[in-house]
Amino acid sequence: MTTTLFALELGATEFTAGVLMSLFALLPTLLSVSAGRLIDRAGPGRPLMLSLIALALATALPFAFPFLVILYLSTSLLGVAFMYVHIAMNSVFGAHGSPEQRAMNFAWLALGFSISNSIGPLVAGYAIDGLGHAQAFLVLAFFPMLAVFLLWRRKEPLPRPEHVPLPKRSGVLDLLRIPGLRHTFWVSLLLATGWDLYTFIIPLYGARIGLSAATIGIVLSTFALATFTVRLAMPLLIRRMKQWLIIFSALAISGTCYLLFPFAQSVAPLLLLSFVLGLGLGSAQPVIMSLLYAASPPGRQGEAVGLRTSLLNGSHTLIPLGSGAASALLGSIAPVFWVLAACLLGGAWFARQQVKMTRKISP
């Protein structure tokens, strides 16, 4: 949000804003698998500390150098740093506790991200309106520095999966041959695309219909609040619903919301749709990570998370770029919403087939 609005303030077009947002994911698309392998070998501790420091420095760059060109560097560095944070944290939470606790552990991790996503847009929106765009970046840099301090204070080593020597010819294609991983990657990519489009397109859509930065921040925070709310309920959902049924519900709800977004021309319907969309997308993440971790070969959990991250970052790169170009070319954002709605509803049909297969297998 902060990058998009600052770019527009500096005179960037919607297409340029899309290019900037795609840079968050360009390098992680290429580096995620190798980062996962590194974390599998070395453990998550040192990579996590270094990436948090890099995250803080990259966030502060636009404050020190408030020019459009510096946003290209800042977004690229932020993307790489957060990639390492994401893979390392998933490695830690996946290795903590028993396999039966894994879905719940990932639910707690997702809850932490939801809290961050709830606070971030509000802080950014009010910082932009009260202090200015460049100063807002300095305010946001405080949060990763706080994480650095808390990690430095921790004396015990972080949990990590057991290290297993890999065959010499092991490669990424081996992971894609595993049906459980392949299916998980597919639905994960669809859901991440839904998340990416929301994060990029809502600031543009809000600006088009005349909303202020603070109001756009409230809309985005409503989405994050919904993800936080549904993740609080994940213990109950995980006990009562099959994992693939949760994924089916997430895809169906998300697709329906994107069908309706172009008809929301004021704050109230935007808030309602954002909240419902957050409930849908927020429920899937812990379940997907639990399925992925369980289907990964021993000693390759970080690599599997890295491959998923690489695939998702391809989405992060193409979705802002493609949607920014499409909205600029067509003069309307509505077709972008509707194309994604069709993809998500198609994914819901696929997830429904997995639910039926699971019921046949289960006694």
Buried (B, 14 or more C-beta within 10 A) or exposed (E): BBBBBBBBBBEBEBBBBBBBBBBBBBBBBEBBBEBBBBBBEEBBBEBBBBBBBBBBBBBBBBBEEBEBEBBBBBBBBBBBBBBBBBBBBBBBBBBBEEEEBBBBBBBBBBBBBBBEBBEBBBBBBBBBBEEBBBBBBBBBBEBBBEBBEEBEEEEEEBBBBEEEEBEEEBEEEBBEEBEEBEBBBBBBBBBBBBBBBBBBBBBBBBBEEEBEBBBBBBBBBBBBBBBBBBBEEBEEBBEEBBBBBBBBBBBBBBBBBBBBBBEBEEBEEBBBBBBBBBBBBBBBBBBBBBBBBBBBBEBBBBBBBBBBBBBBBBBBBBBBBBBBBBBBEEEEBEBBBBBBBEBBBEBBEBBBEBBEEEEEEEE
